[in-house]
Amino acid sequence: MKKYCLLIAALFALGGCTEKLDQVRNPNYPTEVASYLYFAPIISNMAQGVQLDARVVGKLTQHWSSTAANDTWERHGYAPGSDGGGDIWRGVYFRIGNNLGDMIRIAEEEQRWDIAGAGKIIRAWGWQTATDYHGEIILKEAFNANQKTFNYDSQAVVYAEVIRLCEEGIAQLQRTDGAVSQSYMAKGDVMYKGDRARWIKFGYGLMALNALHLSNKPGYDAKKVVEYVDHSFSSNDDDALVPFLGAITANSNYFGPKTNAISAFRQSAFIVSLMNGERIPGVTDPRMSRMLVASPSGEYRGVPSGLGQAAISVAAQRPYTIWNTTGAPPVNTVGRYLFHDVAPFPLLTYAALQFVKAEAALSYAPEVALDAYKKGIQAHMEFVSKTNANYQAPGVTPISAAEISNYMNSAAVPSTAGGLTVQRILLQKFIACYGWGFIETWCDIRRNHYDPDKLNGFTPLDRTKLYPANNGQYCQRYRPRYNSEYVWNIEALRTIGGLNADYHTYEMWFSKP
């Protein structure tokens, strides 16, 4: 050991130490690789961060509920001194972080504008996701290796940066000069196989979400939202889907049975109410039996938020796990819909964007809104059938053309544009985002200020039952990751109120007038 220390000391004493040390680096462990090699792990981590944090935000949005009563997250609380709810932060800043910066830099040096452009779209996705989840985040000083503490930026700054990055990324993706090559990019691009046109559409889709979230602002531009959507996905074939191999736990969908990560979760009473005829009287949604699971009694029931499954007094009416099991799934369990080992995880879908378009267009072009509404419903039904068919979910049949036609001609779909409302649109959007669009659903909830009348009966817990630190207020944001911010960046947190016990109840900039 002593001689190695002396060698290093001698190299520093010679001057030009960096150059000398470069000569003795291990060639088997390169510090820089070809740009395409960054792609697959980065895309994988986009899904992982959202899925891990869906364990908490999915309860708040009532996608699912805990089997136990008084769950902290369902009460709009948090776990002090832990990283609970901090995986999106960890993904954006650490797992993806500098790796993405290196990918973009190397790609630009190689004149691979397609990879660089896609990288900027990914960075925009990260900033949009993080700010919609956490509020103020670190942007301008992020990834600066010369700093030990980092100041936070406002949501207004982050929202503007998302648009800038998307526009810059799209411009690079449109270039055909330099070393642009679909076959080269496809070697790492597990989502779009190097298809630049689809990455461009993904960028426009992100800008549509960005613009829609500002619906409460005086400068909100509904026509711009529609314009972005029209340049985005044109069918389900454009969906941004993160694939999984499903061979072992490590390469399986986190919501699949192999990981057994959500066996204590049950489908919520709210999602069931949107599909069983309660919210749309007399209409049973054909997607219900393909997306949800029946109880032992054969009924479709969900667990009420915050009350646990004991709130359903008849044991046979309590729902199974999302994999149709009573608890931890046995080996070789096959899930359904997005809860299968090889099911892809959506980052954005055509169906969801059609509902974005419908909401925006409703204010000035009702016929356009109704058309988008219908396209969104039909596209999602086709998405559900295709997703199940891809891995032959047991006992799950495709949604037939007759079932789709019957639903489209039912009370669920207004016959004229005059019958379409934002509430109807958000109901269908919630269904289309079930199991993946947790943060987008939460943005809709917060834009409408948790108002049950605007959210088809979505009802959070009575304020008297909320987490004690909330002071009767609903959760508006998740606190930054504990092990980076509350340990190493305390003073920066102090300036935005992040040390206050009720910081998570502070309203977001995007939802304010």
C-alpha positions in Angstrom: 0.0 0.0 0.0 2.8 2.4 0.9 4.5 2.2 -2.5 1.2 3.1 -4.3 0.8 6.2 -2.1 4.4 7.2 -2.9 3.7 6.7 -6.6 0.7 9.0 -6.5 2.6 11.6 -4.5 5.4 11.6 -7.0 3.1 12.1 -9.9 1.5 15.1 -8.2 5.0 16.5 -7.4 5.9 16.3 -11.1 3.1 18.7 -12.1 0.6 18.0 -14.8 -0.7 15.3 -12.5 -4.0 14.8 -14.4 -2.1 13.9 -17.6 0.1 11.5 -15.7 -2.8 9.8 -13.9 -4.7 9.4 -17.1 -1.9 7.2 -18.3 -2.4 4.7 -15.5 -6.2 4.4 -15.6 -7.7 1.0 -16.0 -8.8 0.4 -19.6 -11.3 -2.2 -18.4 -13.2 0.5 -16.6 -13.6 3.5 -19.0 -14.9 6.8 -17.5 -16.5 7.7 -20.8 -18.3 5.5 -23.4 -20.1 5.9 -26.7 -23.2 8.1 -26.5 -25.7 5.4 -27.4 -24.6 3.2 -24.4 -26.1 5.7 -22.0 -29.6 5.4 -23.5 -31.0 2.2 -22.1 -30.2 2.7 -18.4 -31.4 6.3 -18.6 -34.7 5.3 -20.1 -35.1 2.5 -17.5 -34.5 5.0 -14.7 -37.2 7.3 -16.1 -39.7 4.6 -15.3 -38.1 3.4 -12.1 -38.3 6.8 -10.3 -42.0 7.3 -11.1 -42.9 3.7 -10.2 -41.1 3.8 -6.8 -42.7 7.1 -5.9 -46.1 5.8 -7.1 -46.1 3.8 -3.9 -46.9 7.0 -2.1 -48.5 9.4 -4.6 -50.7 6.7 -6.0 -52.4 6.5 -2.6 -52.9 10.2 -2.5 -54.4 10.3 -6.0 -56.5 7.3 -5.1 -55.3 5.0 -7.8 -54.9 2.5 -5.0 -55.3 2.2 -1.2 -53.4 0.4 1.6 -54.9 -2.6 3.1 -54.3 -1.0 6.5 -56.3 2.0 7.9 -54.7 5.4 8.6 -51.9 5.0 6.1 -49.6 8.1 6.5 -49.5 8.8 2.7 -53.3 8.5 2.3 -53.6 11.0 5.1 -51.5 13.4 3.0 -48.5 13.1 5.2 -44.9 12.0 4.9 -42.2 10.0 6.8 -39.7 12.4 8.4 -36.1 11.5 8.2 -36.6 9.0 5.4 -36.3 8.9 1.6 -40.0 7.9 1.2 -41.3 9.8 -1.8 -37.8 10.8 -2.9 -37.1 8.4 -5.8 -38.0 10.8 -8.6 -35.5 13.3 -7.0 -32.9 10.5 -6.8 -33.6 9.5 -10.4 -33.4 13.0 -11.9 -30.3 14.1 -10.0 -28.4 10.9 -9.5 -29.4 7.9 -11.6 -30.0 10.0 -14.7 -28.2 13.2 -13.7 -24.7 13.6 -15.0 -25.0 10.4 -17.2 -27.5 12.3 -19.3 -25.3 15.3 -19.4 -22.4 13.2 -20.6 -24.6 11.5 -23.3 -25.7 14.9 -24.7 -22.1 16.3 -24.6 -20.6 13.3 -26.3 -23.3 13.1 -28.9 -22.8 16.8 -29.8 -19.1 16.2 -30.1 -19.8 13.3 -32.4 -22.4 15.4 -34.3 -25.0 12.8 -33.5 -27.8 15.4 -33.3 -30.5 12.7 -33.0 -29.1 11.3 -29.7 -28.3 14.8 -28.4 -31.9 16.0 -29.2 -33.5 13.0 -27.6 -31.3 13.6 -24.5 -32.6 17.2 -24.2 -36.2 15.9 -24.5 -35.4 13.4 -21.6 -33.9 16.3 -19.5 -37.1 18.3 -20.1 -39.1 15.3 -19.0 -37.0 15.1 -15.8 -37.5 18.8 -15.0 -41.2 18.7 -15.7 -41.7 15.5 -13.6 -39.6 16.8 -10.7 -41.2 20.2 -10.5 -44.7 18.9 -10.8 -43.9 16.5 -7.9 -41.7 18.7 -5.7 -42.4 22.3 -6.6 -39.2 24.4 -6.4 -36.2 22.3 -7.5 -32.5 22.8 -8.2 -32.0 23.6 -11.9 -29.5 26.3 -12.7 -26.8 25.0 -10.3 -27.6 21.3 -10.8 -24.6 19.1 -11.8 -22.1 21.8 -10.9 -19.2 19.8 -9.6 -17.6 22.9 -8.0 -20.5 23.4 -5.5 -21.4 21.6 -2.3 -24.7 23.3 -1.8 -27.3 24.3 -4.4 -29.9 27.0 -4.6 -33.5 26.2 -5.6 -35.3 27.7 -8.6 -38.9 28.7 -8.9 -41.4 26.6 -10.9 -41.8 29.5 -13.3 -38.1 29.1 -14.2 -38.4 25.4 -14.5 -41.5 25.5 -16.7 -39.8 27.9 -19.1 -36.7 25.7 -19.2 -38.8 22.7 -20.2 -40.1 24.5 -23.2 -36.6 25.7 -24.2 -35.1 22.2 -23.9 -38.0 20.7 -25.9 -37.7 23.2 -28.7 -33.9 22.8 -28.8 -34.2 19.0 -28.7 -36.8 19.0 -31.5 -34.6 21.2 -33.6 -31.6 18.8 -33.2 -33.8 15.8 -33.9 -34.8 17.4 -37.2 -31.2 17.7 -38.4 -30.0 15.2 -40.9 -26.4 16.3 -41.2 -23.4 15.1 -39.2 -23.4 11.5 -38.0 -27.2 11.1 -37.5 -28.0 7.4 -37.8 -31.2 5.6 -36.8 -29.3 2.2 -36.7 -26.6 3.6 -34.4 -29.1 5.4 -32.1 -31.3 2.3 -32.0 -28.6 0.2 -30.4 -29.3 2.0 -27.1 -32.8 3.5 -27.6 -35.0 0.9 -26.1 -38.1 3.1 -26.3 -38.3 4.3 -29.9 -35.5 2.3 -31.6 -33.9 5.5 -33.0 -37.1 6.8 -34.6 -36.5 10.6 -34.5 -40.0 11.4 -35.6 -41.5 9.7 -32.5 -39.0 11.5 -30.2 -40.1 14.8 -31.7 -43.7 13.9 -31.0 -42.8 13.0 -27.4 -41.2 16.5 -27.1 -44.4 18.2 -28.3 -46.4 16.0 -25.9 -44.4 17.3 -23.0 -44.9 20.9 -24.1 -48.7 20.2 -24.2 -48.7 19.0 -20.6 -46.5 22.0 -19.6 -49.0 24.4 -21.2 -52.1 22.7 -19.9 -50.9 22.8 -16.3 -51.1 26.6 -16.5 -54.8 26.6 -17.0 -55.4 28.8 -13.9 -53.0 31.4 -15.1 -54.1 34.7 -16.8 -51.7 33.9 -19.7 -53.0 30.4 -20.3 -53.2 29.6 -24.0 -55.7 26.8 -24.8 -55.0 27.0 -28.5 -51.3 26.5 -27.9 -52.1 23.3 -25.9 -54.1 22.0 -28.9 -51.3 23.0 -31.3 -48.8 21.0 -29.3 -51.0 17.9 -29.1 -51.6 18.0 -32.9 -47.8 17.9 -33.4 -47.5 15.1 -30.9 -48.7 11.4 -31.0 -51.0 10.5 -33.8 -51.9 7.0 -32.5 -51.2 4.4 -29.9 -48.1 3.4 -31.9 -46.4 6.6 -30.8 -46.9 5.9 -27.0 -43.7 6.4 -24.9 -43.4 3.0 -23.4 -40.5 1.7 -21.3 -40.1 -2.0 -22.0 -39.2 -4.8 -19.5 -37.7 -8.3 -20.2 -39.4 -9.9 -17.2 -36.9 -12.8 -16.9 -35.8 -12.0 -13.4 -36.8 -9.5 -10.7 -34.1 -7.0 -11.7 -35.4 -6.6 -15.3 -39.1 -6.9 -14.6 -41.8 -4.3 -14.3 -41.7 -3.0 -10.8 -45.5 -3.4 -10.6 -45.3 -7.0 -11.7 -45.7 -10.1 -9.5 -42.0 -10.9 -9.5 -41.1 -7.9 -7.4 -44.0 -8.3 -5.0 -43.7 -4.6 -4.3 -47.4 -3.7 -4.0 -49.0 -6.7 -2.4 -50.3 -4.6 0.4 -52.1 -2.3 -2.1 -55.6 -2.7 -3.4 -57.5 -0.9 -6.2 -59.2 2.1 -4.8 -62.9 2.6 -4.3 -62.7 5.7 -6.6 -61.3 4.0 -9.7 -64.0 1.3 -9.3 -66.7 4.0 -9.0 -65.6 5.5 -12.4 -66.2 2.1 -14.1 -69.0 0.2 -12.4 -71.9 2.5 -13.2 -71.8 4.6 -10.0 -70.4 7.8 -11.6 -72.0 7.0 -15.0 -75.4 5.5 -14.0 -76.3 2.4 -15.9 -73.0 2.1 -17.7 -70.5 -0.6 -16.9 -67.2 0.1 -18.5 -65.8 -2.9 -20.5 -62.3 -1.9 -19.3 -63.1 -2.7 -15.7 -62.8 -6.5 -16.1 -59.6 -6.0 -18.1 -57.8 -3.5 -15.8 -59.2 -4.3 -12.3 -59.8 -7.5 -10.4 -62.9 -8.9 -8.9 -63.3 -9.8 -5.2 -63.8 -13.4 -4.1 -67.6 -12.7 -4.2 -67.3 -11.8 -7.9 -68.1 -8.2 -7.4 -65.7 -5.3 -8.3 -65.0 -3.4 -5.1 -62.3 -1.0 -4.1 -60.8 0.0 -0.7 -61.8 3.5 0.5 -58.9 5.9 0.9 -57.5 6.0 4.4 -59.9 3.4 5.8 -58.2 0.1 4.9 -59.9 -3.0 3.7 -61.6 -3.6 7.0 -64.0 -0.8 6.0 -65.5 -3.5 3.7 -67.3 -5.5 6.4 -67.9 -8.6 4.3 -64.6 -10.3 3.9 -65.6 -12.0 0.6 -66.2 -8.5 -0.9 -62.6 -7.3 -0.2 -60.6 -7.1 -3.4 -57.8 -9.3 -4.3 -54.3 -7.9 -5.0 -53.9 -6.3 -8.4 -52.5 -9.7 -9.6 -55.7 -11.5 -8.5 -54.0 -13.1 -5.5 -54.8 -13.0 -1.8 -51.4 -11.8 -0.9 -47.8 -12.3 -2.0 -48.1 -13.8 -5.5 -47.0 -17.4 -6.0 -44.2 -18.2 -8.4 -45.3 -18.0 -12.1 -48.2 -15.7 -11.3 -49.3 -13.8 -14.4 -50.6 -10.3 -13.9 -52.9 -8.2 -16.1 -52.8 -4.9 -17.8 -49.8 -2.8 -16.6 -49.2 -5.1 -13.6 -47.4 -7.9 -15.4 -43.7 -8.6 -15.3 -43.2 -7.8 -19.0 -45.8 -5.1 -19.3 -44.3 -1.7 -20.5 -44.5 1.3 -18.3 -46.0 4.4 -20.1 -44.4 7.8 -19.7 -47.0 9.4 -22.0 -49.8 8.0 -24.2 -51.8 9.1 -27.2 -55.0 8.5 -25.2 -54.0 10.8 -22.4 -53.0 13.5 -24.8 -56.4 13.4 -26.5 -58.0 14.2 -23.2 -55.5 17.0 -22.8 -56.6 18.3 -26.2 -60.3 17.9 -25.3 -60.0 19.9 -22.1 -58.1 22.7 -23.9 -60.4 22.8 -27.0 -63.6 22.8 -25.0 -63.3 26.5 -24.2 -63.3 27.6 -27.8 -64.0 24.7 -30.2 -66.5 22.2 -28.5 -66.7 20.0 -31.6 -63.0 19.6 -31.7 -63.1 18.7 -28.0 -65.8 16.1 -28.5 -63.8 14.5 -31.3 -60.7 14.3 -29.2 -62.7 12.9 -26.3 -64.1 10.1 -28.4 -60.7 9.3 -29.9 -59.2 9.2 -26.4 -61.7 6.7 -25.1 -61.4 4.4 -28.1 -57.6 4.6 -28.1 -57.5 3.6 -24.5 -59.8 0.7 -25.0 -57.5 -0.5 -27.8 -54.5 0.1 -25.5 -55.9 -2.0 -22.8 -56.7 -4.9 -25.1 -53.3 -4.8 -26.8 -51.4 -4.6 -23.5 -53.2 -7.7 -22.1 -53.0 -9.6 -25.4 -49.2 -9.1 -25.6 -48.6 -11.5 -22.7 -51.9 -13.4 -22.7 -53.2 -12.4 -19.3 -55.2 -15.4 -18.0 -58.9 -15.1 -18.3 -58.7 -11.7 -19.9 -60.3 -11.3 -23.3 -59.9 -8.4 -25.7 -62.5 -5.7 -25.6 -64.7 -6.6 -28.6 -65.8 -4.1 -31.3 -69.4 -4.6 -30.0 -68.4 -3.6 -26.5 -66.6 -0.5 -27.7 -69.6 0.5 -29.9 -72.0 0.0 -27.0 -69.9 2.1 -24.7 -69.4 4.8 -27.3 -73.2 5.0 -27.7 -74.0 5.0 -24.0 -74.5 7.8 -21.5 -70.7 7.8 -21.0 -70.3 9.7 -24.3 -72.4 12.8 -25.0 -74.2 12.8 -28.4 -73.5 16.4 -28.9 -70.6 18.8 -28.1 -73.0 20.7 -25.8 -73.1 17.8 -23.4 -69.3 17.6 -23.0 -67.9 19.0 -19.7 -64.4 19.2 -18.2 -65.6 16.8 -15.5 -66.4 14.1 -18.2 -63.0 14.7 -19.8 -61.2 14.3 -16.4 -63.1 11.2 -15.6 -61.9 9.5 -18.8 -58.4 10.9 -18.3 -58.2 9.4 -14.8 -59.1 6.0 -16.2 -56.6 6.3 -19.1 -53.9 7.3 -16.6 -54.6 4.6 -14.1 -51.6 2.6 -13.2 -49.0 5.0 -14.7 -50.0 8.7 -14.9 -49.9 9.4 -11.2 -48.3 12.8 -11.4 -50.5 14.0 -14.3 -53.6 12.9 -12.3 -52.3 14.8 -9.3 -51.8 17.9 -11.4 -55.4 17.7 -12.5 -56.5 17.3 -8.9 -54.4 20.3 -7.7 -55.5 22.5 -10.7 -59.0 21.9 -9.5 -58.0 22.4 -5.8 -59.3 19.0 -4.6 -62.9 20.0 -5.4 -65.1 16.9 -5.5 -67.7 18.7 -7.7 -65.0 19.3 -10.4 -63.4 15.9 -10.0 -66.3 13.5 -10.4 -66.6 12.8 -6.7 -63.0 12.4 -6.0 -63.0 13.0 -2.2 -59.9 13.2 -0.1 -60.1 12.4 3.6 -62.0 14.7 5.9 -59.6 17.5 6.9 -59.8 16.5 10.6 -58.2 13.1 9.7 -55.2 14.4 7.9 -51.6 14.1 9.0 -51.1 16.3 12.1 -48.5 18.6 10.6 -50.9 19.5 7.7 -52.9 21.9 9.8 -56.0 20.7 8.0 -54.5 21.3 4.5 -54.2 18.8 1.7 -50.8 17.8 0.3 -49.7 19.9 -2.7 -46.1 18.7 -3.1 -43.7 16.1 -1.9 -40.7 17.1 0.1 -37.2 16.9 -1.6 -35.2 13.8 -1.0 -34.1 13.6 2.6 -30.6 12.1 2.2 -29.4 14.8 -0.2 -31.4 17.9 0.8 -32.2 17.6 4.5 -28.7 16.3 5.2 -26.4 18.3 2.9 -28.4 21.3 1.6 -30.3 22.6 4.6 -29.7 26.3 4.2 -31.0 26.3 0.6 -34.1 24.5 1.9 -34.6 27.1 4.6 -35.0 29.9 2.0 -38.0 28.2 0.4 -39.6 27.1 3.6 -38.6 23.5 3.2 -37.7 23.0 6.9 -41.3 23.8 7.9 -43.3 20.8 9.0 -46.2 21.8 6.7 -44.0 22.6 3.6 -45.7 19.8 1.7 -49.1 21.7 1.9 -47.8 24.8 0.2 -49.7 25.4 -3.0 -47.8 25.0 -6.3 -47.1 28.0 -8.5 -48.6 26.2 -11.5 -52.0 25.8 -9.8 -52.3 29.4 -8.6 -54.1 32.1 -10.6 
